[in-house]
Amino acid sequence: MLEQLGVEDEKAFLLAQTQIARLRKSPKDTRLEVHPLRRRLKGKWSFRVTDDVRVVFERLGKNTIRLLAIGGHQKVYSKQR
């Protein structure tokens, strides 16, 4: 599962799980810094795990999201994704 999400660091993955749980409990929690993405990632969303690590996701419904990537800025926002 880590490889499918593009995660290279298990610690970042564990921190991401904590933030995902926070998102589930309170999607408007300001600590997550949830924001819509633009340009080629329009329609996708991102939230913060650490200073560098982000989770990119898409909303599938009111209570459903699909995780697309977990990793540093360079990895999750690169054009090769």
Long-range contacts (C-beta under 8 A, 24 or more apart in sequence): 5-67, 5-68, 5-69, 5-70, 5-71, 6-69, 6-70, 6-71, 6-75, 6-76, 6-81, 7-70, 7-71, 8-71, 8-75, 9-53, 12-49, 12-50, 12-53, 12-70, 12-71, 13-70, 15-49, 15-50, 15-53, 16-49, 16-53, 16-55, 16-70, 19-47, 19-48, 19-49, 19-55, 20-55, 20-67, 23-47, 23-65, 40-79, 41-77, 44-68, 46-76
